[in-house]
Each structure stands twice: as structure tokens, then as C-alpha cells.
């Protein structure tokens, strides 16, 4: 019996403004399952940068934990990112949402001078060193560019973010809905999703296409 490919997914919380973008996260999980692979979910066990009231779009006084919040999307079936071992998986996926730019890194605040959360950096470097593919959606490709520097990625068409990626040593390609940029040499596949003005069907298409590209390289 053929073993299913195992994909690790890193979430950055729960909710577009302060965590993982829920549509991107769920549709990535769906795409992985639809395409015959299995997923395991991880998140760093760290405090969120801040908590946003998603109805008002304003920060609150609360404190929340990235792993605890991401467990909402994972239905509780999640592990701290410190337990991730690249040797146990065929590929790594990072959905977007501001959590990638606020919790997995500080790119939302510091642009090209951002810091990356230590376990996120380790997971990406370990996967890359093992010559295994990495997929990233929305703003998450900027985090990959910060960690690995000389990689080709897309975040769609946002000039400021594209310039930040170039300043990090990366190469940005402009894309539209559902398009995937594949950096064959580095085994990295990226797609813009909600970095463009998108609807849920377009997000599903992007998730399907980027998962397909990752599985083809796995």
C-alpha cells in the first residue's frame, strides 16, 4: 500500500487581523486532503503580538496565545511548533493572515528589518536544508524570503511588500488570482490569496494550486 504524503501546516493564531487567515488555513487543509495527502498542524507556543476585535477592527486589552488560538482551527489536534521535525514530513505549508506578519515575524511593523519567531525560522531552515518543498500563501511568502533570502516568491501585486521582499534579498514576481510562483531550485511555491482583493472561490483555487505544486515537488 502506498503511503500518503505528510504535510506539516504552520498556523499563526486564529483570525485575519491577528492570526491565521481562517479561509486560507481551512482551504489549505481541504486541498491537502482532496489531493490525497495528510496534514499535521503546528503553531508556535508564544503570546500573540496583540488581539484585534474583528468586528470593530480595533486592538483590545486581551492577551492570547498563538498555539491556543490556532487550536480553534485545528479542532484541538495541534502540536507546538517546537515538536516539528522535517524528517517526519514531505513538505511544509504556511497559510497567511496578519499572524504570519505579527506573530511568526514582525514584518507588519518592521518590513525588511523584521525579526522571525525562532521556531518558525528553525522549521523553515530545517525543511529547506532537507531539500523538501515549502508552500506559502498571502503574506507568508515574505516570512520565507526573510528566512531564506535568495528565493523567488509572490505576494500578488502589493508594491510596498514586494519592495520589502526585494530588500530582504528575495525576488518578487507579480501574480493574479490562483497563480503560483514556483522556485524550482529552492522548492518553494507561493500564491497571493487575500493579498489581492479576493473572494472565497479564488482563495480555494489558490490553495488547490499551491498545494498541487508542493505535492509535485515532494
Secondary structure as UniProt FT lines:
FT   STRAND          6..10
FT   TURN            16..18
FT   HELIX           22..34
FT   TURN            35..36
FT   STRAND          38..43
FT   STRAND          52..53
FT   TURN            54..57
FT   STRAND          58..59
FT   HELIX           66..73
FT   TURN            74..76
FT   STRAND          79..80
FT   HELIX           81..83
FT   HELIX           86..88
FT   STRAND          91..94
FT   HELIX           98..102
FT   HELIX           107..110
FT   HELIX           111..113
FT   HELIX           118..129
FT   TURN            130..131
FT   STRAND          133..137
FT   TURN            138..139
FT   HELIX           140..148
FT   STRAND          152..156
FT   HELIX           159..167
FT   TURN            168..169
FT   STRAND          171..174
FT   TURN            177..178
FT   STRAND          181..183
FT   TURN            184..187
FT   STRAND          188..191
FT   HELIX           193..195
FT   HELIX           200..217
//
